Amino acid sequence: MAYSPKSHDLHQDRDGAEVRSIFDVVPAVTARPMRLALVGNFAPRKCGITTFTTDICEKLRAHHPEVAVEVHALDDPRAPLAYEGVAGTIACDDPEAYAAAARRINESGVDAVWLQHEYGIFGGADGEMVLSFVDRLAPPLVLTLHTVLSEPSERQRAILRHLVTRASRIMVMSRHSRDLLEHEYGAPARILEVIDHGAPDRPFGRQDEFKARLGLTGRKVLMTFGLLGPGKGLEHAIRALPAIVERHPEALYRIVGATHPNLVARDGEAYRDTLAALAQELGVARHIAWDNRFLETDELLDQLEACDIYLTPYPGLQQSTSGTLSYAVALGKAVVSTPYVHARELLGQGVGSLIEPHSSEAIARAVNALLDDPAEMAAMQRRAYARGRETIWPRFADATARLAVAALPDKAEAPPLTATPGLSAVLAMSDGTGMLQHSVGVVPDRRHGYCLDDNARALMLMNLAQGMPAAERMKWSLVYASFVQSAWNPDLRRFRNFMRFDRSWCEDEGSEDSNGRAVWALGQTYECAPDEGLAAWGLHLYDEVLKALEPLSSPRAIGFAMLGACAVLRRDPGHEASRKLVEHGGDFLMRLLGEGRRPDWAWFEAVLGYDNPRLSQALVEAGMALGREEWTGAGLETLQWICAQQVSAKGQFRPIGSESFHREHSYLPFDQQPLEAQAAIEAALSAWNATSGAFWFDHALVAWRWFFGDNDRGAVLADIATGRCRDGVTPRGANANCGAESLLAFQLSHYALMKLVHEPSTSTPLNREGDLLEPARERLV
């Protein structure tokens, strides 16, 4: 029966993974231009992945000009090449080159990155240098996996699993690879797409014409193409030749392709010489034609057209992709092949002939059967050509363009600025003890109990919250204040932090940062609490703590405490203990800045941690409180620097990810957390109070919109109606959990932004909310 392309139309496999039919032709896959960074081996480098990457580039440009492709070519420093028309090169064995390339790609503002992966093309053991590269990429990552091993080493498995966690979409070229990724490597079915390897579109049945061009008229031509190496199984094909030429003396086996360069570097041409010696020994040397070159695609296709039967006698059965097999089928060649993964899927239903591996007898039987029966060979060739219509380049370009577009985040719209978040999510996380730390999805998780950090923040929120009945707000203020009160351990002169659900403390002394944040909450309560009794409590405990608290050494703990002291000074400028705390903290941060900064790093430390803008904010507020202009200036300068690091080339907020912590003079884009957006907004408010500069409103608005999908993954984190907020942005989108820190960061961000919006002297016209001043990133260049 003739092969029917209809059997490969778009469908859902029973396990849910989508299989693309490349007959789904869409002339334009996106209504807006898209920029794509393509990473892999590239011409003039010579290998199969080079051909594939180069083909992707050329075919997308030809068939989908709305997708602009920018190539970042992997280069081998041992044999460097000159690349034309590329955006950049990456020395494949240099970790710094990967870091520089990732930064270059991020700063280019591309919409997505498409990475070709094969273990051998990246530096390090099993190509492990690719991991630090993908960790640094901010745009959505599309992977084409050219090898998916069913029995990988532990390191190979770990590398591929990590790549899977980073990918927004994964392309494979066989259903077998798709199944392995889902069941063995933990890839979600929804991100997996099977797209057949692309192939040329040429007329059928021109063997005689191209045989004449090559001087092969009258010959029965067998052919194998590719980089030569022991993994090709060519010795089995050569051993099959005596039985073939005995019945068909006009048969000629053309072995086309250079020896693999890695093999040449190690052994010279010893492998090719061994094959030639074998042919001589078997008496078939004159039936073999060697073409020891890596052919450019057009010449390869011409030579393929001249053959009758294409052989792929590969002994290894794990190969999931073979470009030349795809080419041979698309050109309508009869194929005799061992049943490796790609061959099993492409040659089924009589498209080709599958034979057992390591068997010269099987090769001879299959080839002779076809040469003995020209009608059957012609029928197989027609079936192959029909199957190849599914994979021709225009169809492949359509499918791959849709793949890239599918990785892009949806555009989300932020609600009106003045819309106030509901408080139901905050209250759902709270009970008579305080606010629980974590959730599973939207459900509070009692297993992890409570912490001082979150209850201090919750108290600060109650001091600002609008739209609650006074009695209810006071009720919850007292719950959170009571938690803070009970956390104080006067014996050790420290606050405790973590409490179990049964109200027993997990520790006698909490972290310095939690202590500093508690001081901040107490100072803010004194300044902002609507109930005077609560404000008085806040000042009383604040004074007690300041007298007893052991000196803090953590920069953030000192910064938090300074912010609390500045709040007290705004209400009581004569509060001496607060003045001393601010003086000590300001001197400390200025010393830290002097030691940590360098020309390209205007920061207090060699690493970027969490809540980074708080250090700058503390200096700004300290300078304003004590009239120290040099402190205010240093705070504004460093805040502007950290703002520049946290705004992408597209003008989106991109906070320093939690994966960056402890990396000197470097940072990564994920995981992005709401706490960082809150810090950016509140620090911008402090800077605006110091300068009335419109930039600070702009930056706060950029950070606010991050909550509503204006981020690297288009992930909508926040819900105005409930006040709920997801725990952050990961390489695959939103973290579905809604912990206390995230809820409170969203809520407190709103109230800080409202202070900017409602200040009567603000220089940003609110009726032009959709037409803001130039993006924050541009202002900082």
VENSULMO-V343833 format. One record per pair of residues at least 6 apart in sequence whose C-alpha atoms are under 8 Angstrom apart, sorted by the first residue. I is the first residue (numbers start at 1). J is the second residue. Records with the same first field share a line. If there is no record, write none. Layout:
# VENSULMO-V343833
I = J + J
This chain:
# VENSULMO-V343833
2 = 383
3 = 349 + 350 + 351 + 383 + 386 + 387
4 = 386 + 387
5 = 386 + 387 + 390
8 = 21
9 = 20 + 21 + 23 + 24
10 = 18 + 19 + 20 + 21 + 24
11 = 18 + 19 + 20
12 = 18 + 19
13 = 19
15 = 189
16 = 189 + 190
17 = 189 + 190 + 191 + 192 + 193
18 = 189 + 190 + 192 + 193 + 194
19 = 193 + 194 + 195
20 = 193 + 194 + 195 + 399
21 = 195 + 390 + 399
22 = 195 + 390 + 391 + 395 + 396 + 398 + 399
23 = 390 + 395
24 = 395 + 398 + 399
25 = 395 + 398 + 399
26 = 398
27 = 64 + 398
28 = 64 + 66
29 = 64 + 398 + 401 + 402 + 405
30 = 66 + 405
32 = 66
33 = 66 + 67 + 68
34 = 66 + 67 + 68 + 110 + 111 + 405
35 = 67 + 68 + 69 + 70 + 110 + 111 + 112
36 = 67 + 68 + 69 + 70 + 110 + 111 + 112 + 113 + 114 + 404
37 = 69 + 70 + 71 + 72 + 105 + 110 + 112 + 113 + 114
38 = 53 + 57 + 69 + 70 + 71 + 72 + 113 + 114 + 115 + 116
39 = 71 + 72 + 73 + 74 + 113 + 114 + 115 + 116
40 = 49 + 50 + 53 + 72 + 73 + 74 + 115 + 116 + 117
41 = 47 + 49 + 50 + 53 + 73 + 74 + 75 + 116 + 121
42 = 49 + 50 + 51 + 53 + 54 + 73 + 74
43 = 50 + 51 + 54 + 83
44 = 50 + 81 + 82 + 83
45 = 81
46 = 294
47 = 227
48 = 226 + 323
49 = 116
51 = 297
52 = 323
53 = 116
56 = 397
57 = 69 + 71
59 = 393 + 394 + 397
60 = 67 + 69 + 397 + 401
61 = 67 + 68 + 69
63 = 394 + 397 + 398
64 = 397 + 398 + 401
67 = 401
70 = 86 + 87
71 = 85 + 86 + 87 + 88
72 = 86 + 87 + 88 + 89 + 90 + 101
73 = 83 + 86 + 88 + 89 + 90
74 = 89 + 90 + 91 + 92 + 121 + 122
75 = 81 + 89 + 90 + 91 + 92
76 = 91 + 92 + 93
77 = 91 + 92 + 93
88 = 101
89 = 101
90 = 97 + 98 + 101
91 = 97 + 98
92 = 98 + 121 + 122 + 123
93 = 122 + 123 + 124 + 129
94 = 123
95 = 129 + 132
98 = 129 + 130 + 132 + 133
99 = 132 + 133 + 136
102 = 133 + 134 + 136 + 137
103 = 136 + 137
105 = 137
106 = 137 + 138 + 139 + 648 + 649
107 = 648 + 649
108 = 649
109 = 648 + 649 + 650
110 = 139
111 = 139 + 140 + 408
112 = 139 + 140 + 141 + 142 + 404 + 407 + 408
113 = 139 + 140 + 141 + 142
114 = 141 + 142 + 143 + 144 + 404
115 = 141 + 142 + 143 + 144
116 = 143 + 144 + 145 + 146
117 = 143 + 144 + 145 + 146 + 147
118 = 127 + 145 + 146 + 147
119 = 126 + 127 + 128 + 147 + 156
120 = 126 + 127
121 = 127
122 = 128 + 129 + 130
123 = 129 + 130
126 = 155 + 156
128 = 159
131 = 159 + 162 + 163
134 = 141 + 163 + 166
135 = 166 + 668 + 669 + 670
136 = 667 + 668 + 669
137 = 668 + 669
138 = 669 + 670 + 712 + 731
139 = 712 + 713
140 = 167 + 168 + 407 + 408 + 712 + 713 + 731 + 732
141 = 166 + 167 + 168 + 169 + 407
142 = 167 + 168 + 169 + 170 + 171 + 404 + 407
143 = 167 + 169 + 170 + 171
144 = 170 + 171 + 172
145 = 170 + 171 + 172
146 = 172 + 173 + 320 + 321
147 = 319 + 320 + 321
148 = 177 + 180 + 181 + 318 + 320
149 = 180 + 318
150 = 180 + 184 + 318
157 = 185
160 = 185
161 = 185 + 186 + 187
164 = 170 + 185 + 186 + 187
165 = 187 + 731 + 732
166 = 731 + 732
167 = 731 + 732
168 = 191 + 407 + 731 + 732
169 = 191 + 192 + 193 + 403 + 404 + 406 + 407
170 = 191 + 192 + 193
171 = 192 + 193 + 194 + 195 + 403
172 = 178 + 192 + 193 + 194 + 195 + 196
173 = 194 + 195 + 196 + 197 + 320 + 321 + 342
174 = 194 + 195 + 196 + 320 + 321 + 341 + 342 + 345
175 = 194 + 345
176 = 320 + 341
177 = 320
178 = 192 + 193 + 194
181 = 187
182 = 188 + 189
193 = 403
195 = 396 + 399 + 400
196 = 391 + 396
197 = 321 + 322 + 323 + 326 + 391 + 396
198 = 323 + 326 + 327 + 391 + 392 + 393 + 395 + 396
199 = 323 + 326 + 327 + 330 + 388 + 391 + 392 + 393 + 396
200 = 327 + 330 + 331 + 392 + 393
201 = 330 + 331 + 389 + 392 + 393
202 = 330 + 331
203 = 331
204 = 331 + 332 + 385
205 = 332
206 = 305 + 306
207 = 305 + 306 + 307 + 308
208 = 217 + 306
209 = 306
210 = 302 + 303 + 305 + 306
211 = 217 + 306 + 307
214 = 306
218 = 250
219 = 250 + 251 + 252
220 = 248 + 250 + 251 + 252 + 307 + 308 + 371
221 = 251 + 252 + 253 + 254 + 306 + 307 + 308 + 309
222 = 251 + 252 + 253 + 254 + 307 + 308 + 309 + 310 + 311
223 = 253 + 254 + 255 + 256 + 304 + 307 + 309 + 310 + 311
224 = 253 + 254 + 255 + 256 + 310 + 311 + 312
225 = 255 + 256 + 257 + 324
226 = 256 + 257 + 258 + 294 + 324
227 = 257 + 258 + 259 + 260 + 294
228 = 257 + 258 + 259 + 260 + 272
229 = 259 + 260 + 263 + 271
230 = 271
231 = 314 + 315 + 316
232 = 312 + 313 + 314 + 315
233 = 312 + 313 + 314 + 315 + 358
234 = 275 + 313 + 314
235 = 275 + 278
236 = 313 + 358 + 359 + 360 + 363
237 = 311 + 313 + 360 + 363
238 = 275 + 278 + 279 + 284 + 360
239 = 278 + 279 + 282 + 360
240 = 360 + 361 + 363 + 364
241 = 284 + 364
242 = 282 + 283 + 284
243 = 364
244 = 251 + 364 + 367 + 368
245 = 251 + 287
247 = 368
248 = 368 + 371
251 = 287
252 = 287 + 288 + 289
253 = 287 + 288 + 289
254 = 288 + 289 + 290 + 291
255 = 288 + 289 + 290 + 291
256 = 290 + 291 + 292 + 293 + 294
257 = 291 + 292 + 293 + 294 + 295
258 = 291 + 292 + 293 + 294
259 = 269 + 272 + 292
263 = 269
276 = 285
279 = 285 + 288
301 = 327
304 = 328 + 331
305 = 331 + 333
307 = 333
308 = 333 + 334
309 = 333 + 334 + 335 + 336 + 367
310 = 328 + 333 + 334 + 335 + 336
311 = 335 + 336 + 337
312 = 325 + 335 + 336 + 337 + 338
313 = 336 + 337 + 338 + 357 + 358 + 363
314 = 337 + 338 + 340 + 357
315 = 338 + 357 + 358
316 = 340 + 357
317 = 338 + 339 + 340 + 341
318 = 340 + 341
319 = 340 + 341 + 342
320 = 340 + 341 + 342
321 = 341 + 342
322 = 342
325 = 343
326 = 346 + 388 + 391
328 = 335
329 = 335 + 381 + 384 + 385 + 387 + 388
330 = 384 + 385 + 386 + 387 + 388 + 389 + 391 + 392
331 = 384 + 385 + 388
332 = 381 + 382 + 383 + 384 + 385 + 386 + 388
333 = 380 + 381 + 384 + 385
334 = 351 + 352 + 353 + 377 + 378 + 380 + 381 + 384
335 = 347 + 351 + 352 + 353
336 = 352 + 353 + 354 + 355 + 363 + 366 + 367
337 = 343 + 352 + 353 + 354 + 355
338 = 354 + 355 + 356 + 357
339 = 354 + 355 + 356 + 357
343 = 354
344 = 354
347 = 353 + 354 + 384
350 = 380 + 383
351 = 380 + 381 + 383 + 384 + 387
352 = 380 + 384
353 = 366
355 = 362 + 363 + 366
356 = 362
370 = 376 + 377
371 = 377
408 = 713 + 714
409 = 712 + 713 + 714 + 715
410 = 714
411 = 709 + 710 + 714
412 = 708 + 709 + 710 + 714 + 716
413 = 708 + 709
414 = 705 + 708 + 709
415 = 720
417 = 754
418 = 754
419 = 720
420 = 720 + 750
421 = 719 + 720 + 721 + 722 + 723 + 747 + 750
422 = 720 + 721 + 722 + 723
423 = 722 + 723
424 = 722 + 723 + 724
425 = 722 + 723 + 724 + 743
426 = 435 + 723 + 724 + 740 + 743 + 744
428 = 444
429 = 435 + 436 + 444 + 740
430 = 436
432 = 479
433 = 479 + 480 + 483 + 503
434 = 450 + 455 + 479 + 480 + 483
435 = 450 + 451 + 454 + 455 + 458 + 480 + 740
436 = 444 + 445 + 446 + 448 + 449 + 450 + 451 + 454 + 740
437 = 445 + 448 + 449 + 450 + 451 + 454 + 739 + 740 + 741
438 = 444 + 445 + 446 + 448 + 449 + 737 + 738 + 739 + 740
439 = 445 + 737 + 738 + 739 + 740
440 = 736 + 737 + 738
441 = 736 + 737 + 738
442 = 736 + 737 + 738
443 = 738
444 = 739
446 = 501
447 = 500 + 501
448 = 500 + 501
449 = 498 + 499 + 500 + 501 + 502
450 = 498 + 499 + 500 + 501
451 = 497 + 498 + 499
452 = 483 + 484 + 487 + 496 + 497 + 498 + 514 + 518
453 = 497 + 514 + 517 + 518
454 = 740 + 741 + 744
455 = 480 + 481 + 483 + 484
456 = 480 + 481 + 484 + 517 + 518 + 521
457 = 521 + 744
458 = 477 + 480 + 744
459 = 476 + 477 + 480 + 481 + 521 + 525
460 = 521 + 524 + 525
461 = 744 + 747 + 748
462 = 473 + 474 + 476 + 477 + 529
463 = 477 + 525 + 528 + 529 + 530
464 = 528 + 529 + 751
465 = 473 + 751
474 = 531
484 = 518
485 = 541
487 = 495 + 496 + 497
488 = 494 + 495 + 496
489 = 495 + 496 + 508 + 509
490 = 548
492 = 508 + 509
493 = 545 + 548 + 549 + 550
494 = 509 + 510 + 515 + 549 + 550
495 = 508 + 509 + 510 + 514 + 515 + 518
496 = 505 + 507 + 508 + 509 + 510 + 511 + 515
497 = 506 + 507 + 509 + 510 + 511 + 514
498 = 505 + 506 + 507 + 510
499 = 505 + 506 + 507
500 = 506
512 = 552 + 553 + 554 + 557
513 = 554 + 556 + 557 + 558 + 560
514 = 557
515 = 557
516 = 552 + 556 + 557 + 558 + 559 + 560 + 561
517 = 557 + 560 + 561
518 = 561
519 = 542 + 545 + 560 + 561 + 564 + 565
520 = 560 + 561 + 562 + 563 + 564 + 565
521 = 564
522 = 538 + 539 + 541 + 542 + 564
523 = 538 + 539 + 542 + 563 + 564 + 565 + 566 + 567 + 568
524 = 564 + 567 + 568
525 = 534 + 535 + 538 + 539
526 = 534 + 535 + 536 + 537 + 538 + 539 + 567 + 568 + 571
527 = 535 + 567 + 568 + 570 + 571
528 = 535
529 = 535
543 = 577
546 = 577
552 = 558
555 = 589 + 615
556 = 611 + 614 + 615
558 = 585
559 = 585 + 614 + 615 + 618 + 619
560 = 614 + 618
561 = 581
562 = 581 + 582 + 585 + 618 + 622
563 = 617 + 618 + 621 + 622
565 = 578 + 579 + 581 + 582
566 = 578 + 582 + 621 + 622 + 625
568 = 575 + 578
569 = 575 + 578 + 579 + 625
570 = 625
579 = 626
582 = 622
583 = 622
586 = 618 + 619 + 622 + 623 + 631
589 = 604 + 615 + 619
590 = 631 + 634
592 = 604 + 605
593 = 602 + 603 + 604 + 605
594 = 604
595 = 604 + 605
596 = 602 + 603 + 604 + 605 + 606
597 = 603 + 604 + 605 + 606
601 = 665
602 = 637 + 638 + 641
603 = 638 + 641 + 642
606 = 664 + 665
607 = 661 + 662 + 663 + 664 + 665 + 666
608 = 656 + 660 + 661 + 662 + 663 + 664 + 665 + 666 + 667
609 = 656 + 658 + 660 + 661 + 662
610 = 656 + 658 + 661 + 676
611 = 675 + 676 + 679
612 = 642 + 676 + 679
613 = 639 + 642 + 679 + 680 + 683
614 = 679 + 683
615 = 635
616 = 634 + 635 + 636 + 638 + 639 + 683
617 = 635 + 636 + 639 + 683 + 684 + 686 + 687
618 = 635
619 = 631 + 632 + 634 + 635
620 = 631 + 632 + 633 + 634 + 635 + 636 + 686 + 687 + 690
621 = 632 + 686
622 = 628 + 631 + 632
623 = 629 + 630 + 631 + 632
624 = 632 + 690
632 = 690
636 = 687
639 = 683
640 = 780
641 = 780
643 = 680 + 699
644 = 776 + 777 + 780
645 = 654 + 655 + 656
646 = 653 + 654 + 655 + 656
647 = 653 + 654 + 655 + 776 + 777
648 = 654 + 777
649 = 777
651 = 702 + 775 + 776 + 777
652 = 702 + 703 + 706 + 710 + 711 + 712
653 = 677 + 702 + 703 + 705 + 706 + 710 + 711
654 = 669 + 672 + 711 + 712
655 = 669 + 672 + 673 + 676 + 677
656 = 667 + 668 + 669 + 670 + 672 + 676
657 = 667 + 668 + 669 + 670 + 671 + 672 + 673
658 = 668 + 670 + 671 + 672 + 673
659 = 667 + 668 + 669 + 670 + 671
660 = 666 + 667 + 668 + 669 + 670
661 = 667
670 = 729 + 730 + 731
671 = 728 + 729 + 730 + 731
672 = 728 + 729 + 730
673 = 727 + 728 + 729 + 742
674 = 707 + 727 + 728 + 741 + 742 + 745 + 746
675 = 741 + 742 + 745
677 = 703 + 704 + 706 + 745 + 749
678 = 703 + 745 + 746 + 748 + 749
680 = 699 + 700 + 703
681 = 699 + 700 + 701 + 703 + 704 + 749 + 752 + 753
682 = 700 + 749 + 752 + 753
684 = 696 + 697 + 699 + 700
685 = 696 + 697 + 700 + 752 + 753 + 755 + 756
687 = 693 + 696
688 = 694 + 696 + 697 + 756
692 = 762 + 763
693 = 763
694 = 762 + 763 + 764
695 = 776 + 779
697 = 756 + 764
698 = 772 + 773 + 775 + 776
699 = 776
700 = 753
701 = 753
702 = 776
704 = 749 + 750 + 753
705 = 711
707 = 715 + 716 + 717 + 718 + 725 + 746
708 = 715 + 716 + 717 + 718
709 = 715 + 716 + 717
710 = 716
713 = 729 + 731 + 732 + 733 + 734
714 = 733
715 = 729 + 733 + 734
716 = 734
717 = 725 + 726 + 727 + 728 + 734
718 = 724 + 725 + 726 + 746
719 = 725
723 = 743 + 746 + 747
724 = 738 + 743
725 = 738 + 739 + 742 + 743 + 746
726 = 734 + 735 + 736 + 737 + 738 + 739 + 742 + 743
727 = 734 + 735 + 736 + 737 + 738 + 739 + 742
728 = 734 + 735 + 742
729 = 735
756 = 762
757 = 766
